[in-house]
């Protein structure tokens, strides 16, 4: 499904220059930027949501030592 994107003038000028210089379309670079950063944006959103859950007491956190002990991986020093 095609989408419409409105860019600030300075960003559009830079994108237009890049597209003309490289012979690729502006759509190509827009898609590349989205694909490159979407994972990061999703990770940030999920981390912020998880932090809110921990702060509100809806979710518990565990130390590395607790996880290692629970999984039988605790080092015997």
Phi and psi in radians as a Rosetta constraint file:
Dihedral C 1 N 2 CA 2 C 2 CIRCULARHARMONIC -1.089 0.35
Dihedral N 2 CA 2 C 2 N 3 CIRCULARHARMONIC 2.529 0.35
Dihedral C 2 N 3 CA 3 C 3 CIRCULARHARMONIC -2.172 0.35
Dihedral N 3 CA 3 C 3 N 4 CIRCULARHARMONIC 2.733 0.35
Dihedral C 3 N 4 CA 4 C 4 CIRCULARHARMONIC -1.869 0.35
Dihedral N 4 CA 4 C 4 N 5 CIRCULARHARMONIC 2.390 0.35
Dihedral C 4 N 5 CA 5 C 5 CIRCULARHARMONIC -2.227 0.35
Dihedral N 5 CA 5 C 5 N 6 CIRCULARHARMONIC 2.218 0.35
Dihedral C 5 N 6 CA 6 C 6 CIRCULARHARMONIC -1.779 0.35
Dihedral N 6 CA 6 C 6 N 7 CIRCULARHARMONIC 2.161 0.35
Dihedral C 6 N 7 CA 7 C 7 CIRCULARHARMONIC -1.968 0.35
Dihedral N 7 CA 7 C 7 N 8 CIRCULARHARMONIC 2.627 0.35
Dihedral C 7 N 8 CA 8 C 8 CIRCULARHARMONIC -1.051 0.35
Dihedral N 8 CA 8 C 8 N 9 CIRCULARHARMONIC 2.625 0.35
Dihedral C 8 N 9 CA 9 C 9 CIRCULARHARMONIC -0.950 0.35
Dihedral N 9 CA 9 C 9 N 10 CIRCULARHARMONIC -0.762 0.35
Dihedral C 9 N 10 CA 10 C 10 CIRCULARHARMONIC -1.139 0.35
Dihedral N 10 CA 10 C 10 N 11 CIRCULARHARMONIC -0.657 0.35
Dihedral C 10 N 11 CA 11 C 11 CIRCULARHARMONIC -1.202 0.35
Dihedral N 11 CA 11 C 11 N 12 CIRCULARHARMONIC -0.725 0.35
Dihedral C 11 N 12 CA 12 C 12 CIRCULARHARMONIC -1.090 0.35
Dihedral N 12 CA 12 C 12 N 13 CIRCULARHARMONIC -0.702 0.35
Dihedral C 12 N 13 CA 13 C 13 CIRCULARHARMONIC -1.101 0.35
Dihedral N 13 CA 13 C 13 N 14 CIRCULARHARMONIC -0.766 0.35
Dihedral C 13 N 14 CA 14 C 14 CIRCULARHARMONIC -1.111 0.35
Dihedral N 14 CA 14 C 14 N 15 CIRCULARHARMONIC -0.749 0.35
Dihedral C 14 N 15 CA 15 C 15 CIRCULARHARMONIC -1.122 0.35
Dihedral N 15 CA 15 C 15 N 16 CIRCULARHARMONIC -0.750 0.35
Dihedral C 15 N 16 CA 16 C 16 CIRCULARHARMONIC -1.069 0.35
Dihedral N 16 CA 16 C 16 N 17 CIRCULARHARMONIC -0.780 0.35
Dihedral C 16 N 17 CA 17 C 17 CIRCULARHARMONIC -1.073 0.35
Dihedral N 17 CA 17 C 17 N 18 CIRCULARHARMONIC -0.804 0.35
Dihedral C 17 N 18 CA 18 C 18 CIRCULARHARMONIC -1.063 0.35
Dihedral N 18 CA 18 C 18 N 19 CIRCULARHARMONIC -0.783 0.35
Dihedral C 18 N 19 CA 19 C 19 CIRCULARHARMONIC -1.096 0.35
Dihedral N 19 CA 19 C 19 N 20 CIRCULARHARMONIC -0.802 0.35
Dihedral C 19 N 20 CA 20 C 20 CIRCULARHARMONIC -1.151 0.35
Dihedral N 20 CA 20 C 20 N 21 CIRCULARHARMONIC -0.697 0.35
Dihedral C 20 N 21 CA 21 C 21 CIRCULARHARMONIC -1.163 0.35
Dihedral N 21 CA 21 C 21 N 22 CIRCULARHARMONIC -0.631 0.35
Dihedral C 21 N 22 CA 22 C 22 CIRCULARHARMONIC -1.725 0.35
Dihedral N 22 CA 22 C 22 N 23 CIRCULARHARMONIC -0.213 0.35
Dihedral C 22 N 23 CA 23 C 23 CIRCULARHARMONIC 1.381 0.35
Dihedral N 23 CA 23 C 23 N 24 CIRCULARHARMONIC 0.216 0.35
Dihedral C 23 N 24 CA 24 C 24 CIRCULARHARMONIC -1.793 0.35
Dihedral N 24 CA 24 C 24 N 25 CIRCULARHARMONIC 2.894 0.35
Dihedral C 24 N 25 CA 25 C 25 CIRCULARHARMONIC -1.472 0.35
Dihedral N 25 CA 25 C 25 N 26 CIRCULARHARMONIC 2.746 0.35
Dihedral C 25 N 26 CA 26 C 26 CIRCULARHARMONIC -1.076 0.35
Dihedral N 26 CA 26 C 26 N 27 CIRCULARHARMONIC -0.667 0.35
Dihedral C 26 N 27 CA 27 C 27 CIRCULARHARMONIC -1.034 0.35
Dihedral N 27 CA 27 C 27 N 28 CIRCULARHARMONIC -0.648 0.35
Dihedral C 27 N 28 CA 28 C 28 CIRCULARHARMONIC -1.037 0.35
Dihedral N 28 CA 28 C 28 N 29 CIRCULARHARMONIC -0.838 0.35
Dihedral C 28 N 29 CA 29 C 29 CIRCULARHARMONIC -1.241 0.35
Dihedral N 29 CA 29 C 29 N 30 CIRCULARHARMONIC -0.590 0.35
Dihedral C 29 N 30 CA 30 C 30 CIRCULARHARMONIC -1.108 0.35
Dihedral N 30 CA 30 C 30 N 31 CIRCULARHARMONIC -0.793 0.35
Dihedral C 30 N 31 CA 31 C 31 CIRCULARHARMONIC -1.084 0.35
Dihedral N 31 CA 31 C 31 N 32 CIRCULARHARMONIC -0.772 0.35
Dihedral C 31 N 32 CA 32 C 32 CIRCULARHARMONIC -1.059 0.35
Dihedral N 32 CA 32 C 32 N 33 CIRCULARHARMONIC -0.736 0.35
Dihedral C 32 N 33 CA 33 C 33 CIRCULARHARMONIC -1.131 0.35
Dihedral N 33 CA 33 C 33 N 34 CIRCULARHARMONIC -0.727 0.35
Dihedral C 33 N 34 CA 34 C 34 CIRCULARHARMONIC -1.158 0.35
Dihedral N 34 CA 34 C 34 N 35 CIRCULARHARMONIC -0.837 0.35
Dihedral C 34 N 35 CA 35 C 35 CIRCULARHARMONIC -1.048 0.35
Dihedral N 35 CA 35 C 35 N 36 CIRCULARHARMONIC -0.736 0.35
Dihedral C 35 N 36 CA 36 C 36 CIRCULARHARMONIC -1.114 0.35
Dihedral N 36 CA 36 C 36 N 37 CIRCULARHARMONIC -0.629 0.35
Dihedral C 36 N 37 CA 37 C 37 CIRCULARHARMONIC -1.840 0.35
Dihedral N 37 CA 37 C 37 N 38 CIRCULARHARMONIC -0.162 0.35
Dihedral C 37 N 38 CA 38 C 38 CIRCULARHARMONIC -1.101 0.35
Dihedral N 38 CA 38 C 38 N 39 CIRCULARHARMONIC -0.764 0.35
Dihedral C 38 N 39 CA 39 C 39 CIRCULARHARMONIC -1.018 0.35
Dihedral N 39 CA 39 C 39 N 40 CIRCULARHARMONIC -0.789 0.35
Dihedral C 39 N 40 CA 40 C 40 CIRCULARHARMONIC -1.089 0.35
Dihedral N 40 CA 40 C 40 N 41 CIRCULARHARMONIC -0.770 0.35
Dihedral C 40 N 41 CA 41 C 41 CIRCULARHARMONIC -1.111 0.35
Dihedral N 41 CA 41 C 41 N 42 CIRCULARHARMONIC -0.695 0.35
Dihedral C 41 N 42 CA 42 C 42 CIRCULARHARMONIC -1.128 0.35
Dihedral N 42 CA 42 C 42 N 43 CIRCULARHARMONIC -0.749 0.35
Dihedral C 42 N 43 CA 43 C 43 CIRCULARHARMONIC -1.070 0.35
Dihedral N 43 CA 43 C 43 N 44 CIRCULARHARMONIC -0.739 0.35
Dihedral C 43 N 44 CA 44 C 44 CIRCULARHARMONIC -1.110 0.35
Dihedral N 44 CA 44 C 44 N 45 CIRCULARHARMONIC -0.788 0.35
Dihedral C 44 N 45 CA 45 C 45 CIRCULARHARMONIC -1.040 0.35
Dihedral N 45 CA 45 C 45 N 46 CIRCULARHARMONIC -0.823 0.35
Dihedral C 45 N 46 CA 46 C 46 CIRCULARHARMONIC -1.151 0.35
Dihedral N 46 CA 46 C 46 N 47 CIRCULARHARMONIC -0.661 0.35
Dihedral C 46 N 47 CA 47 C 47 CIRCULARHARMONIC -1.140 0.35
Dihedral N 47 CA 47 C 47 N 48 CIRCULARHARMONIC -0.726 0.35
Dihedral C 47 N 48 CA 48 C 48 CIRCULARHARMONIC -1.135 0.35
Dihedral N 48 CA 48 C 48 N 49 CIRCULARHARMONIC -0.688 0.35
Dihedral C 48 N 49 CA 49 C 49 CIRCULARHARMONIC -1.126 0.35
Dihedral N 49 CA 49 C 49 N 50 CIRCULARHARMONIC -0.759 0.35
Dihedral C 49 N 50 CA 50 C 50 CIRCULARHARMONIC -1.119 0.35
Dihedral N 50 CA 50 C 50 N 51 CIRCULARHARMONIC -0.736 0.35
Dihedral C 50 N 51 CA 51 C 51 CIRCULARHARMONIC -1.072 0.35
Dihedral N 51 CA 51 C 51 N 52 CIRCULARHARMONIC -0.725 0.35
Dihedral C 51 N 52 CA 52 C 52 CIRCULARHARMONIC -1.064 0.35
Dihedral N 52 CA 52 C 52 N 53 CIRCULARHARMONIC -0.704 0.35
Dihedral C 52 N 53 CA 53 C 53 CIRCULARHARMONIC -1.131 0.35
Dihedral N 53 CA 53 C 53 N 54 CIRCULARHARMONIC -0.716 0.35
Dihedral C 53 N 54 CA 54 C 54 CIRCULARHARMONIC -1.161 0.35
Dihedral N 54 CA 54 C 54 N 55 CIRCULARHARMONIC -0.809 0.35
Dihedral C 54 N 55 CA 55 C 55 CIRCULARHARMONIC -1.076 0.35
Dihedral N 55 CA 55 C 55 N 56 CIRCULARHARMONIC -0.597 0.35
Dihedral C 55 N 56 CA 56 C 56 CIRCULARHARMONIC -1.525 0.35
Dihedral N 56 CA 56 C 56 N 57 CIRCULARHARMONIC -0.021 0.35
Dihedral C 56 N 57 CA 57 C 57 CIRCULARHARMONIC 1.438 0.35
Dihedral N 57 CA 57 C 57 N 58 CIRCULARHARMONIC 0.152 0.35
Dihedral C 57 N 58 CA 58 C 58 CIRCULARHARMONIC -1.432 0.35
Dihedral N 58 CA 58 C 58 N 59 CIRCULARHARMONIC -0.237 0.35
Dihedral C 58 N 59 CA 59 C 59 CIRCULARHARMONIC -2.467 0.35
Dihedral N 59 CA 59 C 59 N 60 CIRCULARHARMONIC 2.526 0.35
Dihedral C 59 N 60 CA 60 C 60 CIRCULARHARMONIC -1.781 0.35
Dihedral N 60 CA 60 C 60 N 61 CIRCULARHARMONIC 2.635 0.35
Dihedral C 60 N 61 CA 61 C 61 CIRCULARHARMONIC -1.973 0.35
Dihedral N 61 CA 61 C 61 N 62 CIRCULARHARMONIC 2.744 0.35
Dihedral C 61 N 62 CA 62 C 62 CIRCULARHARMONIC -2.260 0.35
Dihedral N 62 CA 62 C 62 N 63 CIRCULARHARMONIC 2.511 0.35
Dihedral C 62 N 63 CA 63 C 63 CIRCULARHARMONIC -1.347 0.35
Dihedral N 63 CA 63 C 63 N 64 CIRCULARHARMONIC 2.847 0.35
Dihedral C 63 N 64 CA 64 C 64 CIRCULARHARMONIC -1.050 0.35
Dihedral N 64 CA 64 C 64 N 65 CIRCULARHARMONIC -0.688 0.35
Dihedral C 64 N 65 CA 65 C 65 CIRCULARHARMONIC -1.085 0.35
Dihedral N 65 CA 65 C 65 N 66 CIRCULARHARMONIC -0.721 0.35
Dihedral C 65 N 66 CA 66 C 66 CIRCULARHARMONIC -1.104 0.35
Dihedral N 66 CA 66 C 66 N 67 CIRCULARHARMONIC -0.736 0.35
Dihedral C 66 N 67 CA 67 C 67 CIRCULARHARMONIC -1.161 0.35
Dihedral N 67 CA 67 C 67 N 68 CIRCULARHARMONIC -0.792 0.35
Dihedral C 67 N 68 CA 68 C 68 CIRCULARHARMONIC -1.049 0.35
Dihedral N 68 CA 68 C 68 N 69 CIRCULARHARMONIC -0.746 0.35
Dihedral C 68 N 69 CA 69 C 69 CIRCULARHARMONIC -1.132 0.35
Dihedral N 69 CA 69 C 69 N 70 CIRCULARHARMONIC -0.774 0.35
Dihedral C 69 N 70 CA 70 C 70 CIRCULARHARMONIC -1.088 0.35
Dihedral N 70 CA 70 C 70 N 71 CIRCULARHARMONIC -0.606 0.35
Dihedral C 70 N 71 CA 71 C 71 CIRCULARHARMONIC -1.602 0.35
Dihedral N 71 CA 71 C 71 N 72 CIRCULARHARMONIC 0.051 0.35
Dihedral C 71 N 72 CA 72 C 72 CIRCULARHARMONIC 1.275 0.35
Dihedral N 72 CA 72 C 72 N 73 CIRCULARHARMONIC 0.441 0.35
Dihedral C 72 N 73 CA 73 C 73 CIRCULARHARMONIC -1.873 0.35
Dihedral N 73 CA 73 C 73 N 74 CIRCULARHARMONIC 0.092 0.35
Dihedral C 73 N 74 CA 74 C 74 CIRCULARHARMONIC -1.088 0.35
Dihedral N 74 CA 74 C 74 N 75 CIRCULARHARMONIC 2.334 0.35
Dihedral C 74 N 75 CA 75 C 75 CIRCULARHARMONIC -1.289 0.35
Dihedral N 75 CA 75 C 75 N 76 CIRCULARHARMONIC 2.543 0.35
Dihedral C 75 N 76 CA 76 C 76 CIRCULARHARMONIC -1.819 0.35
Dihedral N 76 CA 76 C 76 N 77 CIRCULARHARMONIC 1.471 0.35
